[in-house]
Amino acid sequence: MADFQHFLTIGQLSKFSGIHVKALRYYEKIGILSPSHINQDNGYRYYSHSHIPYVALIKMCADYGLPLKDFNNYILDADTIDMSKIIQEAREKITQIEKQVEKDKAYLQNLQDQLLLSEQLDKTHKSHLQDQNDDFLLFDFQGKILSANYHQQARQALLKLEEQGLQYDNRLGCYYTYQNKTWQQYLAVKVKECLNQPERLSICLNQKHIHAEHIHQDQIDQRLKQLHRDKGIQNFLILETFENPYHLRLPHLELRYIMV
């Protein structure tokens, strides 16, 4: 009769590796974990201490999204594992995740900055915006912001962005400009890329002298004409705000105007 006292039971392997017994049994079921010995009398599985780092690596790869079925590609034979290949692919996966985490952190910081700006505008009549680096793609539009037509045109604009391979950057509204004694209006959609392409109608607010204030929809026409009359301002941007609480159906509005 074989002597199993120098080997680990599945419970002991679970304890030393920190991996649940059910997970270890699943690893064996899909063919990526083989015991060192099986007691033919009772079917008990026994493992060596060498299994501890291996199953820990399996768990780590699973946690980071590497498909467990791919582990069959690393098994050279019943007792031999290509650990270098597992480590290489795990490191590559973790690097991808780290890059995504940095993008996600930047995204959250951007939203947090918008929340802080909205809070600031609630406390003051207007605010000077610094370090702006905003690019907006413009689309022909005539009508009231937040109207049914506005939402319809916004949807079409987002579809066009997708067609052109541009990424929407979570700000949308209307751009107003006074040119040749005439008011012109556009739908403005913020994009992540700096455009600098003459075939696309766009505005880049990089390093511009910009003021911002909250505004009610009914005040838009009067306020734009007042600022144009009193300060000679010709370019205005009205955006849906991102604030807390966040209003999905009727967002508040933020007026930005470019000082000359």
Number of C-alpha atoms within 10 A of each C-alpha: 6 8 7 16 8 10 17 21 17 19 15 16 22 19 13 14 18 13 17 14 15 10 13 20 15 13 19 12 11 12 15 21 22 18 18 16 16 15 13 10 7 7 9 13 19 21 21 14 14 9 17 19 12 16 21 16 17 21 20 13 21 13 10 14 13 18 11 15 11 11 20 14 12 15 17 10 9 12 10 9 17 13 12 10 13 21 13 11 13 20 14 12 15 16 12 12 14 12 11 12 12 11 12 12 12 12 14 12 12 14 15 15 14 16 18 15 20 21 13 15 18 12 10 10 11 15 16 12 14 12 11 13 12 18 21 26 24 20 20 14 18 14 13 14 19 19 10 11 14 18 12 11 17 20 11 13 20 15 13 12 15 12 9 9 9 17 14 18 16 15 15 20 23 25 26 18 18 17 10 7 7 8 12 15 20 20 25 27 26 22 20 14 14 15 17 12 8 7 7 11 15 21 18 16 15 14 12 17 15 20 16 21 20 22 18 11 14 9 9 16 9 10 14 19 16 13 15 17 11 8 11 13 18 19 20 23 22 24 24 20 22 23 18 12 8 12 12 8 7 9 15 19 21 21 23 22 23 15 14 11
